[in-house]
């Protein structure tokens, strides 16, 4: 087990991360820890006072060990990609401790990043109508577009760019963003169009009632200004196809009515 910090924020004495990780892996919750909803291939817990998250990576298939030999385990990739983002000036969790447990299970402890998911801002915090709310939504979408554009311009593609994996914190009169769940990220000299399209589609996975066409376009225009290597035709096609792909997926999930299916952004 390797630890980057034995004293996380809020801790009054050194933390035995290996013991804590084993306890959480067995389904027990030491004092101060609470479970967080996660996929079936991970177990996640949060310690608010210490400001850390624990993630246990559960094997997805018998091929997991072979894949780990070729490209690193999921925990290793998550740790490496957090570091890569932070080194590039993009906010992401700070790795605190990591290690391996019996049955090929690995864990990663990382700091909590301030803010709430962009999905929470859109569906709850800024969901009501009003002049001030509208201005803040516009600022959120414009500044999110700049952030994602800089991410892509730097060569990064997020592995699962749902709005819940982009945290937004409003401070100093602006939104500050951070990325979580970075284990499947990739980096390229220039991200392929199909990967940019997938990221833009993932961000578009909101119904028209949650996110208007004007708000989507405000995001895209800000994103486009960062992606100067794309022609206007290429950029517009990406925007349109990302929107239509997202609408088809939402329709397949039964989340759209007939009036919204197939309408371009």
VENDAGI-V179257 format. One record per helix or strand of 2 or more residues. SS is the DSSP state (h for helix, s for strand). FROM is the first residue (numbers start at 0). TO is the last residue. Records with the same first field share a line. If there is no record, write none. Layout:
SS = FROM-TO ; FROM-TO
//
This chain:
s = 1-2 ; 33-35 ; 41-46 ; 51-56 ; 94-100 ; 104-110 ; 115-116 ; 155-156 ; 165-170 ; 173-178 ; 185-186
h = 16-24 ; 63-70 ; 73-86 ; 117-124 ; 130-152 ; 162-164 ; 192-202 ; 212-225 ; 231-251
//
